Structure formats: structure tokens, C-alpha cells
Amino acid sequence: MQKYINPEMSLWPEIVQRPHFERGDLESTVKVILQEIRTKGDKALFELEKRFDNVELDSLKVSPHEFLEAENKISNELKNAIKRGAENIFKFHKSQEFESKEIETTKGVFCWQKSVPIEKVGLYVPGGTAPLFSTVLMLALPAKIAGCKKIILCSPPNRKGEIDPAILYAAKIAGVTDFFKLGGVQAIGAMAYGTESIEKVYKIFGPGNQYVTMAKQIVSVNDVAIDMPAGPSEVLIIADNSADEEFVASDFLSQAEHGKDSQSVLVTKDNEFADRFEIELINQLGNLSRKEFASLSLKNSKIVILENDDQIMAFTNEYAPEHLIIQTNNCDELADKVINAGSVFIGKYTPESAGDYASGTNHTLPTSGFAKAYSGVNLDSYNRKITFQKITKEGLLSLGPVIEEMALAEQLDAHKNAVTVRLKEIK
């Protein structure tokens, strides 16, 4: 883990860099796989599942019987926990529903918007080293609230051709309409292009590894919309001497255990706290079941010591973290100064894992500095806004000459004429 003490601002662009991969070879590899799917459809999907997920499938689609079996395999305690988390996620996203307002911009000129759900959405939930059933809730519940007609979900099966039962249970209660056993690039390609078994969707959501991220970026050029560019998970923690180093170390490691490409950053103005934190971090690391992943991630992680709060907030907004945790005496004051972040966690009793699971906010967030330009997934992500306008005779008499003058200045005669012929008829 790297440590920076009062680094010059000229070094900040280097410090805020995330782990990255070579794009060239990766892009060409992904394009070859996507072309296989585009040309061979389901046949390619079965072959790719065998090649990459080491499983020979009889069917791509999860059956009703598999959903029933999954429900019987998980404990009532976990079912209740999933339901409780789902209730809060539903409640928070339901509150984001759009209210249309008709505005009369000029006498007789009426304009308004209507929110319309995306009809077909595709959700990707990684399998890999952990069953991310919470991501099912985060992606499917807003789609259900929005009113999407088709909610298609893909997730990789294990070598027995099975999906983790908690993922299936979450999909059932969250309103997924079709569930397919597909991982990686093949899942993205299937949803982007459509095959014999899987409908083409209009927008793809969900996190994934570098192959999934690359596939989403490629298909977004011509074939389908995507939620956002996303990479490995990350957290930045602002802490001062009042913070509990045990709490901070646990938050730091909760991101590090996601995988070797994850990144955690501590920013503080207190050298003494940084020292206490490092000791506590080592103590907690040894007790983690995923300490191997966390240890690799810590090679990408950093401690940055700065002189004052102004520098800390400037650095934080430059980093633009996916997750931002603020554990300081003046946490509310610093939170007001946040400009770039995916999701913010304020105060010592607000762990980032609350947002990952059950507080209600969404955990599908922009990474790699994209929080400067992108929002995390929310209800609007599943809707389109269509604008409407209606103009009366009185309205066109008032606004028509303005339109004519502007069209004339742009040398667009037909635009001007579309108004002129109407004004002649009215007059």
C-alpha cells in the first residue's frame, strides 16, 4: 500500500489513477466473441458457456422448477433479510417517480414531459467468487417500479449448471421476467443482439469484470444503450482523529475484498490516526475469509495525508469516488462540499455496506472517476422523457414571427415556411 504525505497538487493526477488493463488485446478478444454470438446465436452461447464457465448446459433459461428449488434451499433468516432489503430499496426508488407539469411558455404555447419506461431491459449480475444477490435487487426493483415490460437477467452458472439459490430468490421477488444462465461477454452479446432464446433489449445494466465492461462499451456504440462505464469497485474514506480506526479499517477492507482490482483510499490530515489505522488494518485483514483478494487489492490502495479540509475536499472531488465515506467531527460540513461521488456515507455509524444491501440507495455506481459525469442507477435510468407541445392559434400568432426570424437567420427556408403558411391561414 502506498502512502503520500502532503503531496504537491501536481502529483494528484497520478495518485488518483485506478488499476488499469491493456485495452488493445482485450478489445480484440471481446470483439471476436461478440461476432460469434451475432452470427451463431444460441449455438455460440452454449459453446462459450462450455469454454469460459466450464459447463455444458441443456437449457439457457432458468425453469420454474429451479426457482422453486432455490426458495426451498435458503434459510428463512436469509429470505427475511432479502425481503427487508428489498422493501427499503423499493421505497427509496418509488419516491423518485416523475411528476409531469404542463408549462405555458408563451400565451397559447403549452409544453410538457411524459416519463415512459424502457420496454425491454437487460440486467447482468456477476457470479465469480461471490453470489451478488443484492445486485439483483438493485437492478430489477427500479425496473419493476418503472414499469419495464421485459426484465431479462443473465448470470453465470456454476460447473453443475446451477445458479446460486439466493440470486434466484432475489430475482423472483424483484420481478425478473426471464432469467438466463450466461456469464461474461456472452451474456452482454446475447442481450445486445438477441438470439433464438433471448430477446434483444434496449438497455443493459450491471457491473462486471474487465471483459464485461469492454463488451458493454463495444455494444453501446451501435446496438444498445448501457447504464454507465463501470470498472472495479472503489472507496475513499475521509477520517480525522475523532474517527474509530476499527470502523475505518473495516470499511477500507469491505471494498478491498471485492477483488484484486478494487481500490481503497484513506485521506486524513492526522498522521497519528493514519498510524493507528495501519495497525488495525493488518489485524483485521488476517481474520477475513477473502484475505487473499483483499491483500492483492491493498497493493492498489493508498493513504493520503493532506494539510487541511480544503485540500482534502479538493482531492476527494478530483478522485470522484464510487463510494465516499466521511468519518470526521465535521462530517455534515464536508458532505456539503462533495461535488463528485457516486454515493456518500456520512458519520461513524453509516458503513458503506448499508448502501450495498439494505438502506435503500442503489449500489450500482460510476467508478474510475466517472462520477464526475454519471449518476448511479436510479429510477430515471429505466425511463425516457418524451417532450410534448401544443400551440393554439393565439400562441402561433405571438411566437410565429420569432420562429421565422430565427429560421431565416440560419438560412433554413423550409423551417421558416412551415410557420409562414400557417400564419397566412390564421390571418
C-alpha positions as a Markdown table, in Angstrom:
| # | Residue | x | y | z |
|---|---|---|---|---|
| 1 | Met | 0.0 | 0.0 | 0.0 |
| 2 | Gln | 1.3 | 3.4 | -1.0 |
| 3 | Lys | 1.5 | 6.3 | 1.4 |
| 4 | Tyr | 1.7 | 10.0 | 0.4 |
| 5 | Ile | 2.4 | 12.8 | 2.9 |
| 6 | Asn | 1.4 | 16.3 | 1.8 |
| 7 | Pro | 1.9 | 15.5 | -1.9 |
| 8 | Glu | 2.0 | 18.5 | -4.3 |
| 9 | Met | -1.1 | 19.1 | -6.4 |
| 10 | Ser | 1.0 | 18.4 | -9.5 |
| 11 | Leu | 1.1 | 14.8 | -8.3 |
| 12 | Trp | -2.6 | 14.4 | -7.7 |
| 13 | Pro | -3.5 | 13.2 | -11.2 |
| 14 | Glu | -1.0 | 10.3 | -10.7 |
| 15 | Ile | -2.3 | 9.5 | -7.2 |
| 16 | Val | -6.0 | 9.3 | -8.3 |
| 17 | Gln | -5.2 | 6.7 | -11.0 |
| 18 | Arg | -7.0 | 3.4 | -10.7 |
| 19 | Pro | -5.7 | 0.0 | -11.6 |
| 20 | His | -6.0 | -0.3 | -15.4 |
| 21 | Phe | -5.7 | -3.0 | -18.0 |
| 22 | Glu | -4.3 | -3.0 | -21.5 |
| 23 | Arg | -7.2 | -2.2 | -23.8 |
| 24 | Gly | -5.8 | -3.4 | -27.2 |
| 25 | Asp | -5.7 | -7.2 | -26.7 |
| 26 | Leu | -8.8 | -7.1 | -24.5 |
| 27 | Glu | -10.8 | -5.2 | -27.1 |
| 28 | Ser | -9.9 | -7.5 | -29.9 |
| 29 | Thr | -10.6 | -10.7 | -27.9 |
| 30 | Val | -14.1 | -9.4 | -26.9 |
| 31 | Lys | -15.0 | -8.3 | -30.4 |
| 32 | Val | -14.2 | -11.9 | -31.7 |
| 33 | Ile | -16.6 | -13.3 | -29.0 |
| 34 | Leu | -19.3 | -10.8 | -29.8 |
| 35 | Gln | -19.1 | -11.6 | -33.5 |
| 36 | Glu | -19.5 | -15.3 | -32.7 |
| 37 | Ile | -22.8 | -14.5 | -30.9 |
| 38 | Arg | -24.0 | -12.2 | -33.6 |
| 39 | Thr | -23.6 | -14.9 | -36.3 |
| 40 | Lys | -24.3 | -18.1 | -34.5 |
| 41 | Gly | -26.9 | -17.2 | -31.9 |
| 42 | Asp | -27.7 | -19.8 | -29.3 |
| 43 | Lys | -25.2 | -22.3 | -30.7 |
| 44 | Ala | -22.4 | -19.8 | -29.8 |
| 45 | Leu | -23.8 | -19.2 | -26.3 |
| 46 | Phe | -23.7 | -23.0 | -25.5 |
| 47 | Glu | -20.2 | -23.2 | -26.8 |
| 48 | Leu | -19.0 | -20.1 | -24.9 |
| 49 | Glu | -20.5 | -21.3 | -21.7 |
| 50 | Lys | -18.5 | -24.5 | -22.0 |
| 51 | Arg | -15.4 | -22.6 | -22.9 |
| 52 | Phe | -15.5 | -20.0 | -20.2 |
| 53 | Asp | -17.7 | -21.2 | -17.4 |
| 54 | Asn | -16.8 | -24.9 | -17.9 |
| 55 | Val | -20.3 | -26.1 | -18.0 |
| 56 | Glu | -22.4 | -28.0 | -20.6 |
| 57 | Leu | -25.9 | -26.7 | -20.4 |
| 58 | Asp | -29.1 | -28.4 | -21.6 |
| 59 | Ser | -31.0 | -25.1 | -21.5 |
| 60 | Leu | -30.1 | -21.5 | -21.1 |
| 61 | Lys | -33.3 | -20.4 | -19.4 |
| 62 | Val | -33.9 | -21.0 | -15.7 |
| 63 | Ser | -37.0 | -23.1 | -15.2 |
| 64 | Pro | -39.9 | -22.5 | -12.8 |
| 65 | His | -38.8 | -25.7 | -11.0 |
| 66 | Glu | -35.4 | -24.3 | -10.4 |
| 67 | Phe | -36.9 | -21.2 | -8.9 |
| 68 | Leu | -39.0 | -23.3 | -6.5 |
| 69 | Glu | -36.0 | -25.4 | -5.6 |
| 70 | Ala | -33.9 | -22.3 | -4.8 |
| 71 | Glu | -36.6 | -21.0 | -2.5 |
| 72 | Asn | -36.5 | -24.2 | -0.5 |
| 73 | Lys | -32.7 | -24.2 | -0.2 |
| 74 | Ile | -32.2 | -20.9 | 1.6 |
| 75 | Ser | -33.0 | -20.2 | 5.2 |
| 76 | Asn | -35.9 | -18.2 | 6.4 |
| 77 | Glu | -33.5 | -15.8 | 8.0 |
| 78 | Leu | -31.9 | -15.0 | 4.6 |
| 79 | Lys | -35.3 | -14.8 | 3.0 |
| 80 | Asn | -36.4 | -12.3 | 5.6 |
| 81 | Ala | -33.2 | -10.3 | 5.2 |
| 82 | Ile | -33.6 | -10.1 | 1.4 |
| 83 | Lys | -37.3 | -9.1 | 1.8 |
| 84 | Arg | -36.4 | -6.3 | 4.3 |
| 85 | Gly | -33.6 | -5.0 | 2.0 |
| 86 | Ala | -36.0 | -5.2 | -1.0 |
| 87 | Glu | -38.6 | -3.2 | 0.9 |
| 88 | Asn | -36.2 | -0.3 | 1.6 |
| 89 | Ile | -34.8 | -0.3 | -2.0 |
| 90 | Phe | -38.4 | -0.3 | -3.3 |
| 91 | Lys | -39.4 | 2.5 | -1.0 |
| 92 | Phe | -36.4 | 4.8 | -1.9 |
| 93 | His | -36.7 | 4.3 | -5.7 |
| 94 | Lys | -40.5 | 4.6 | -5.6 |
| 95 | Ser | -40.0 | 8.1 | -4.2 |
| 96 | Gln | -38.2 | 9.1 | -7.3 |
| 97 | Glu | -41.2 | 8.8 | -9.6 |
| 98 | Phe | -41.6 | 11.7 | -12.0 |
| 99 | Glu | -44.5 | 14.2 | -11.8 |
| 100 | Ser | -45.3 | 15.8 | -15.1 |
| 101 | Lys | -46.1 | 19.5 | -15.2 |
| 102 | Glu | -47.6 | 21.4 | -18.2 |
| 103 | Ile | -45.9 | 24.8 | -18.7 |
| 104 | Glu | -47.4 | 27.7 | -20.7 |
| 105 | Thr | -44.1 | 29.2 | -22.0 |
| 106 | Thr | -45.9 | 31.9 | -24.0 |
| 107 | Lys | -49.6 | 32.7 | -24.1 |
| 108 | Gly | -51.1 | 29.8 | -26.1 |
| 109 | Val | -47.9 | 27.7 | -26.2 |
| 110 | Phe | -48.0 | 24.6 | -23.9 |
| 111 | Cys | -45.1 | 22.3 | -23.2 |
| 112 | Trp | -44.8 | 19.2 | -21.0 |
| 113 | Gln | -42.9 | 15.9 | -20.5 |
| 114 | Lys | -44.1 | 12.4 | -20.0 |
| 115 | Ser | -42.0 | 9.7 | -18.4 |
| 116 | Val | -42.1 | 6.4 | -20.3 |
| 117 | Pro | -40.5 | 3.1 | -19.2 |
| 118 | Ile | -37.9 | 1.4 | -21.4 |
| 119 | Glu | -39.8 | -1.6 | -22.6 |
| 120 | Lys | -37.0 | -4.2 | -22.6 |
| 121 | Val | -34.0 | -4.0 | -20.2 |
| 122 | Gly | -31.2 | -6.5 | -19.7 |
| 123 | Leu | -29.5 | -7.0 | -16.3 |
| 124 | Tyr | -26.2 | -8.6 | -15.7 |
| 125 | Val | -25.3 | -10.0 | -12.3 |
| 126 | Pro | -21.7 | -11.4 | -11.9 |
| 127 | Gly | -21.2 | -14.8 | -10.4 |
| 128 | Gly | -17.5 | -15.2 | -9.9 |
| 129 | Thr | -16.2 | -15.5 | -6.3 |
| 130 | Ala | -19.3 | -14.2 | -4.6 |
| 131 | Pro | -23.1 | -14.6 | -5.2 |
| 132 | Leu | -24.2 | -11.0 | -5.6 |
| 133 | Phe | -27.9 | -11.4 | -5.0 |
| 134 | Ser | -28.0 | -7.8 | -3.7 |
| 135 | Thr | -27.3 | -6.6 | -7.2 |
| 136 | Val | -30.4 | -8.4 | -8.4 |
| 137 | Leu | -32.5 | -6.2 | -6.1 |
| 138 | Met | -30.6 | -3.0 | -7.1 |
| 139 | Leu | -31.2 | -3.6 | -10.8 |
| 140 | Ala | -34.6 | -5.3 | -11.0 |
| 141 | Leu | -36.6 | -3.4 | -8.4 |
| 142 | Pro | -36.3 | 0.0 | -10.1 |
| 143 | Ala | -37.1 | -1.7 | -13.5 |
| 144 | Lys | -40.2 | -3.1 | -11.9 |
| 145 | Ile | -41.3 | 0.2 | -10.4 |
| 146 | Ala | -40.6 | 2.0 | -13.7 |
| 147 | Gly | -42.9 | -0.5 | -15.5 |
| 148 | Cys | -40.5 | -2.2 | -17.9 |
| 149 | Lys | -42.4 | -5.0 | -19.7 |
| 150 | Lys | -39.4 | -7.3 | -20.1 |
| 151 | Ile | -36.8 | -7.6 | -17.4 |
| 152 | Ile | -34.2 | -10.1 | -18.6 |
| 153 | Leu | -31.4 | -11.1 | -16.3 |
| 154 | Cys | -28.2 | -13.1 | -17.0 |
| 155 | Ser | -25.8 | -14.5 | -14.5 |
| 156 | Pro | -23.1 | -17.2 | -14.9 |
| 157 | Pro | -23.9 | -20.8 | -13.6 |
| 158 | Asn | -21.5 | -22.9 | -11.6 |
| 159 | Arg | -20.0 | -26.1 | -13.1 |
| 160 | Lys | -23.1 | -28.0 | -12.3 |
| 161 | Gly | -25.2 | -25.6 | -14.4 |
| 162 | Glu | -26.8 | -24.1 | -11.3 |
| 163 | Ile | -27.4 | -20.5 | -10.2 |
| 164 | Asp | -26.9 | -19.6 | -6.6 |
| 165 | Pro | -30.3 | -20.0 | -4.8 |
| 166 | Ala | -30.2 | -16.6 | -3.2 |
| 167 | Ile | -29.8 | -15.0 | -6.6 |
| 168 | Leu | -32.8 | -16.8 | -7.9 |
| 169 | Tyr | -34.9 | -16.0 | -4.9 |
| 170 | Ala | -34.0 | -12.3 | -5.2 |
| 171 | Ala | -34.9 | -12.4 | -8.9 |
| 172 | Lys | -38.3 | -13.8 | -8.1 |
| 173 | Ile | -39.3 | -11.3 | -5.5 |
| 174 | Ala | -37.8 | -8.4 | -7.6 |
| 175 | Gly | -39.9 | -9.0 | -10.7 |
| 176 | Val | -37.4 | -10.5 | -13.2 |
| 177 | Thr | -39.4 | -11.9 | -16.1 |
| 178 | Asp | -36.7 | -14.1 | -17.8 |
| 179 | Phe | -33.5 | -15.5 | -16.2 |
| 180 | Phe | -30.7 | -17.0 | -18.3 |
| 181 | Lys | -27.6 | -18.9 | -17.3 |
| 182 | Leu | -25.0 | -16.8 | -19.1 |
| 183 | Gly | -21.8 | -15.1 | -17.9 |
| 184 | Gly | -19.4 | -12.6 | -19.2 |
| 185 | Val | -19.2 | -11.4 | -22.7 |
| 186 | Gln | -21.7 | -14.0 | -23.9 |
| 187 | Ala | -24.4 | -12.5 | -21.6 |
| 188 | Ile | -23.8 | -9.0 | -22.9 |
| 189 | Gly | -23.7 | -10.1 | -26.5 |
| 190 | Ala | -26.9 | -12.1 | -26.2 |
| 191 | Met | -28.9 | -9.2 | -24.7 |
| 192 | Ala | -27.4 | -6.7 | -27.1 |
| 193 | Tyr | -28.1 | -8.7 | -30.3 |
| 194 | Gly | -30.8 | -11.1 | -29.4 |
| 195 | Thr | -30.7 | -14.9 | -30.2 |
| 196 | Glu | -33.2 | -17.6 | -30.7 |
| 197 | Ser | -33.8 | -17.9 | -26.9 |
| 198 | Ile | -33.1 | -14.3 | -25.7 |
| 199 | Glu | -34.8 | -11.2 | -26.8 |
| 200 | Lys | -32.8 | -8.1 | -27.8 |
| 201 | Val | -33.1 | -5.5 | -25.1 |
| 202 | Tyr | -32.9 | -1.7 | -25.4 |
| 203 | Lys | -30.6 | -1.0 | -22.4 |
| 204 | Ile | -28.1 | -3.1 | -20.4 |
| 205 | Phe | -27.4 | -2.6 | -16.7 |
| 206 | Gly | -25.0 | -4.1 | -14.3 |
| 207 | Pro | -21.3 | -4.4 | -13.1 |
| 208 | Gly | -18.7 | -7.0 | -14.2 |
| 209 | Asn | -15.1 | -7.7 | -14.8 |
| 210 | Gln | -12.9 | -6.0 | -17.5 |
| 211 | Tyr | -14.4 | -8.3 | -20.2 |
| 212 | Val | -18.0 | -7.4 | -19.3 |
| 213 | Thr | -17.1 | -3.7 | -19.1 |
| 214 | Met | -15.4 | -3.8 | -22.5 |
| 215 | Ala | -18.3 | -5.8 | -24.1 |
| 216 | Lys | -20.8 | -3.2 | -22.8 |
| 217 | Gln | -18.7 | -0.4 | -24.2 |
| 218 | Ile | -18.5 | -2.1 | -27.6 |
| 219 | Val | -22.2 | -2.9 | -28.0 |
| 220 | Ser | -23.1 | 0.6 | -26.8 |
| 221 | Val | -21.6 | 2.1 | -30.0 |
| 222 | Asn | -24.3 | 0.8 | -32.4 |
| 223 | Asp | -26.6 | -1.7 | -30.8 |
| 224 | Val | -27.9 | -0.9 | -27.3 |
| 225 | Ala | -27.7 | 1.7 | -24.5 |
| 226 | Ile | -25.8 | 0.9 | -21.3 |
| 227 | Asp | -26.2 | 2.3 | -17.8 |
| 228 | Met | -22.6 | 3.7 | -17.4 |
| 229 | Pro | -19.0 | 2.8 | -17.9 |
| 230 | Ala | -18.0 | 0.8 | -14.8 |
| 231 | Gly | -14.9 | -0.9 | -13.5 |
| 232 | Pro | -13.6 | -2.4 | -10.3 |
| 233 | Ser | -15.2 | -1.3 | -7.0 |
| 234 | Glu | -13.6 | 1.5 | -5.0 |
| 235 | Val | -13.9 | 3.6 | -1.8 |
| 236 | Leu | -12.4 | 6.8 | -0.5 |
| 237 | Ile | -12.6 | 7.4 | 3.3 |
| 238 | Ile | -12.1 | 10.8 | 4.9 |
| 239 | Ala | -11.2 | 10.4 | 8.6 |
| 240 | Asp | -9.8 | 12.5 | 11.3 |
| 241 | Asn | -8.5 | 11.8 | 14.8 |
| 242 | Ser | -12.1 | 11.5 | 16.2 |
| 243 | Ala | -12.7 | 8.5 | 13.9 |
| 244 | Asp | -12.7 | 4.9 | 15.2 |
| 245 | Glu | -9.8 | 3.2 | 13.4 |
| 246 | Glu | -11.6 | -0.2 | 13.8 |
| 247 | Phe | -14.6 | 1.2 | 11.9 |
| 248 | Val | -12.4 | 2.8 | 9.2 |
| 249 | Ala | -10.3 | -0.3 | 8.7 |
| 250 | Ser | -13.5 | -2.4 | 8.3 |
| 251 | Asp | -14.8 | 0.0 | 5.6 |
| 252 | Phe | -11.5 | 0.0 | 3.9 |
| 253 | Leu | -11.4 | -3.8 | 3.7 |
| 254 | Ser | -15.0 | -4.1 | 2.7 |
| 255 | Gln | -14.1 | -2.7 | -0.7 |
| 256 | Ala | -10.7 | -4.4 | -0.9 |
| 257 | Glu | -12.3 | -7.9 | -0.5 |
| 258 | His | -14.3 | -7.4 | -3.7 |
| 259 | Gly | -11.3 | -8.4 | -5.9 |
| 260 | Lys | -7.7 | -7.8 | -6.7 |
| 261 | Asp | -8.5 | -4.8 | -9.0 |
| 262 | Ser | -10.5 | -2.9 | -6.3 |
| 263 | Gln | -9.1 | 0.1 | -4.7 |
| 264 | Ser | -9.4 | 1.7 | -1.2 |
| 265 | Val | -8.1 | 5.2 | -0.3 |
| 266 | Leu | -7.8 | 6.8 | 3.1 |
| 267 | Val | -7.5 | 10.6 | 3.2 |
| 268 | Thr | -6.7 | 12.3 | 6.5 |
| 269 | Lys | -4.9 | 15.3 | 8.0 |
| 270 | Asp | -3.9 | 13.3 | 11.1 |
| 271 | Asn | -0.6 | 11.3 | 11.0 |
| 272 | Glu | -1.4 | 9.8 | 14.3 |
| 273 | Phe | -4.7 | 8.4 | 13.0 |
| 274 | Ala | -3.0 | 7.0 | 9.9 |
| 275 | Asp | -0.6 | 5.1 | 12.1 |
| 276 | Arg | -3.3 | 3.6 | 14.2 |
| 277 | Phe | -5.3 | 2.8 | 11.1 |
| 278 | Glu | -2.5 | 0.8 | 9.5 |
| 279 | Ile | -2.0 | -1.4 | 12.6 |
| 280 | Glu | -5.8 | -2.1 | 12.8 |
| 281 | Leu | -5.9 | -2.8 | 9.1 |
| 282 | Ile | -3.3 | -5.6 | 9.5 |
| 283 | Asn | -5.1 | -7.1 | 12.5 |
| 284 | Gln | -8.5 | -7.2 | 10.6 |
| 285 | Leu | -7.0 | -8.5 | 7.4 |
| 286 | Gly | -5.8 | -11.7 | 9.0 |
| 287 | Asn | -9.4 | -12.6 | 10.0 |
| 288 | Leu | -11.0 | -12.3 | 6.6 |
| 289 | Ser | -12.2 | -15.3 | 4.7 |
| 290 | Arg | -11.3 | -13.4 | 1.5 |
| 291 | Lys | -8.0 | -12.1 | 2.7 |
| 292 | Glu | -6.2 | -13.3 | -0.4 |
| 293 | Phe | -8.4 | -11.0 | -2.6 |
| 294 | Ala | -8.1 | -8.2 | -0.1 |
| 295 | Ser | -4.3 | -8.5 | 0.1 |
| 296 | Leu | -4.0 | -8.2 | -3.6 |
| 297 | Ser | -6.3 | -5.2 | -3.6 |
| 298 | Leu | -4.3 | -3.4 | -1.0 |
| 299 | Lys | -1.4 | -3.2 | -3.4 |
| 300 | Asn | -3.5 | -0.8 | -5.4 |
| 301 | Ser | -4.7 | 1.1 | -2.2 |
| 302 | Lys | -3.4 | 4.3 | -0.8 |
| 303 | Ile | -3.1 | 6.5 | 2.3 |
| 304 | Val | -3.0 | 10.2 | 1.5 |
| 305 | Ile | -2.2 | 12.7 | 4.3 |
| 306 | Leu | -3.1 | 16.3 | 3.5 |
| 307 | Glu | -2.8 | 19.6 | 5.5 |
| 308 | Asn | -6.4 | 20.8 | 5.8 |
| 309 | Asp | -10.1 | 20.2 | 5.0 |
| 310 | Asp | -9.9 | 22.4 | 1.9 |
| 311 | Gln | -7.2 | 20.2 | 0.4 |
| 312 | Ile | -9.0 | 17.0 | 1.4 |
| 313 | Met | -12.2 | 18.0 | -0.3 |
| 314 | Ala | -10.3 | 19.2 | -3.4 |
| 315 | Phe | -8.5 | 15.9 | -3.6 |
| 316 | Thr | -11.7 | 13.9 | -3.0 |
| 317 | Asn | -13.6 | 15.7 | -5.7 |
| 318 | Glu | -10.7 | 15.2 | -8.1 |
| 319 | Tyr | -10.7 | 11.4 | -7.3 |
| 320 | Ala | -14.5 | 11.3 | -7.7 |
| 321 | Pro | -15.0 | 8.0 | -5.8 |
| 322 | Glu | -17.7 | 5.4 | -6.4 |
| 323 | His | -18.2 | 5.3 | -2.6 |
| 324 | Leu | -17.3 | 8.1 | -0.3 |
| 325 | Ile | -17.3 | 7.7 | 3.5 |
| 326 | Ile | -16.8 | 10.7 | 5.8 |
| 327 | Gln | -16.0 | 9.9 | 9.4 |
| 328 | Thr | -15.0 | 13.3 | 10.9 |
| 329 | Asn | -16.2 | 15.6 | 13.6 |
| 330 | Asn | -17.5 | 18.0 | 10.9 |
| 331 | Cys | -18.8 | 15.2 | 8.6 |
| 332 | Asp | -22.0 | 17.1 | 7.6 |
| 333 | Glu | -20.0 | 20.2 | 6.7 |
| 334 | Leu | -17.7 | 18.2 | 4.5 |
| 335 | Ala | -20.6 | 16.3 | 2.9 |
| 336 | Asp | -22.0 | 19.7 | 1.7 |
| 337 | Lys | -18.8 | 20.2 | -0.2 |
| 338 | Val | -19.0 | 17.0 | -2.2 |
| 339 | Ile | -19.3 | 17.6 | -5.9 |
| 340 | Asn | -18.1 | 14.4 | -7.4 |
| 341 | Ala | -19.1 | 11.0 | -5.9 |
| 342 | Gly | -21.3 | 8.0 | -6.6 |
| 343 | Ser | -22.8 | 7.6 | -3.1 |
| 344 | Val | -21.9 | 9.3 | 0.2 |
| 345 | Phe | -21.9 | 7.7 | 3.7 |
| 346 | Ile | -21.9 | 10.3 | 6.5 |
| 347 | Gly | -20.9 | 9.7 | 10.1 |
| 348 | Lys | -19.3 | 6.8 | 12.1 |
| 349 | Tyr | -22.5 | 4.7 | 12.1 |
| 350 | Thr | -23.0 | 4.7 | 8.3 |
| 351 | Pro | -21.0 | 1.8 | 6.8 |
| 352 | Glu | -20.8 | 1.6 | 3.1 |
| 353 | Ser | -22.2 | -2.0 | 3.3 |
| 354 | Ala | -25.5 | -0.4 | 4.4 |
| 355 | Gly | -25.8 | 1.0 | 0.9 |
| 356 | Asp | -24.6 | -2.2 | -0.6 |
| 357 | Tyr | -27.5 | -4.1 | 0.9 |
| 358 | Ala | -30.4 | -2.6 | 2.7 |
| 359 | Ser | -30.6 | 1.1 | 3.4 |
| 360 | Gly | -32.5 | 1.7 | 0.2 |
| 361 | Thr | -30.0 | 3.6 | -2.1 |
| 362 | Asn | -28.6 | 1.9 | -5.2 |
| 363 | His | -25.2 | 0.3 | -5.2 |
| 364 | Thr | -24.7 | 0.3 | -9.0 |
| 365 | Leu | -22.5 | 3.3 | -9.2 |
| 366 | Pro | -19.9 | 5.0 | -11.5 |
| 367 | Thr | -16.3 | 4.1 | -10.9 |
| 368 | Ser | -12.9 | 5.1 | -12.3 |
| 369 | Gly | -13.7 | 8.8 | -11.9 |
| 370 | Phe | -16.9 | 8.7 | -14.0 |
| 371 | Ala | -18.8 | 10.1 | -11.0 |
| 372 | Lys | -17.7 | 13.5 | -12.5 |
| 373 | Ala | -20.2 | 12.9 | -15.3 |
| 374 | Tyr | -22.5 | 10.0 | -14.4 |
| 375 | Ser | -25.1 | 9.2 | -11.8 |
| 376 | Gly | -25.6 | 5.9 | -10.2 |
| 377 | Val | -28.5 | 3.7 | -11.2 |
| 378 | Asn | -31.8 | 5.2 | -10.2 |
| 379 | Leu | -35.4 | 5.2 | -11.3 |
| 380 | Asp | -34.7 | 7.6 | -14.1 |
| 381 | Ser | -32.2 | 5.1 | -15.5 |
| 382 | Tyr | -35.2 | 2.9 | -16.6 |
| 383 | Asn | -37.3 | 5.7 | -18.1 |
| 384 | Arg | -37.2 | 8.0 | -21.1 |
| 385 | Lys | -38.6 | 11.5 | -21.0 |
| 386 | Ile | -40.7 | 12.4 | -24.1 |
| 387 | Thr | -41.5 | 16.1 | -24.6 |
| 388 | Phe | -44.9 | 17.3 | -25.9 |
| 389 | Gln | -46.0 | 20.7 | -27.1 |
| 390 | Lys | -49.3 | 22.1 | -28.3 |
| 391 | Ile | -49.8 | 25.6 | -29.8 |
| 392 | Thr | -53.1 | 27.4 | -30.3 |
| 393 | Lys | -53.8 | 30.0 | -33.0 |
| 394 | Glu | -53.1 | 32.7 | -30.5 |
| 395 | Gly | -49.8 | 31.1 | -29.5 |
| 396 | Leu | -48.6 | 30.8 | -33.1 |
| 397 | Leu | -49.6 | 34.5 | -33.8 |
| 398 | Ser | -47.4 | 35.5 | -30.9 |
| 399 | Leu | -44.4 | 33.1 | -31.3 |
| 400 | Gly | -44.5 | 32.6 | -35.1 |
| 401 | Pro | -42.6 | 35.8 | -36.0 |
| 402 | Val | -39.9 | 34.9 | -33.5 |
| 403 | Ile | -39.5 | 31.4 | -35.2 |
| 404 | Glu | -39.5 | 32.9 | -38.7 |
| 405 | Glu | -36.7 | 35.4 | -37.8 |
| 406 | Met | -34.5 | 32.7 | -36.2 |
| 407 | Ala | -35.0 | 30.3 | -39.1 |
| 408 | Leu | -34.2 | 33.0 | -41.6 |
| 409 | Ala | -31.0 | 33.8 | -39.8 |
| 410 | Glu | -30.0 | 30.1 | -40.0 |
| 411 | Gln | -30.9 | 30.1 | -43.7 |
| 412 | Leu | -33.4 | 27.3 | -43.3 |
| 413 | Asp | -36.1 | 28.5 | -45.6 |
| 414 | Ala | -38.4 | 25.4 | -45.2 |
| 415 | His | -38.3 | 25.9 | -41.4 |
| 416 | Lys | -39.5 | 29.5 | -41.8 |
| 417 | Asn | -42.1 | 28.5 | -44.4 |
| 418 | Ala | -43.7 | 25.9 | -42.0 |
| 419 | Val | -44.6 | 28.8 | -39.8 |
| 420 | Thr | -45.4 | 31.3 | -42.6 |
| 421 | Val | -48.1 | 29.2 | -44.3 |
| 422 | Arg | -49.9 | 28.7 | -41.0 |
| 423 | Leu | -49.8 | 32.4 | -40.2 |
| 424 | Lys | -51.3 | 33.2 | -43.6 |
| 425 | Glu | -54.1 | 30.7 | -42.9 |
| 426 | Ile | -54.8 | 32.2 | -39.4 |
| 427 | Lys | -54.7 | 35.8 | -40.6 |
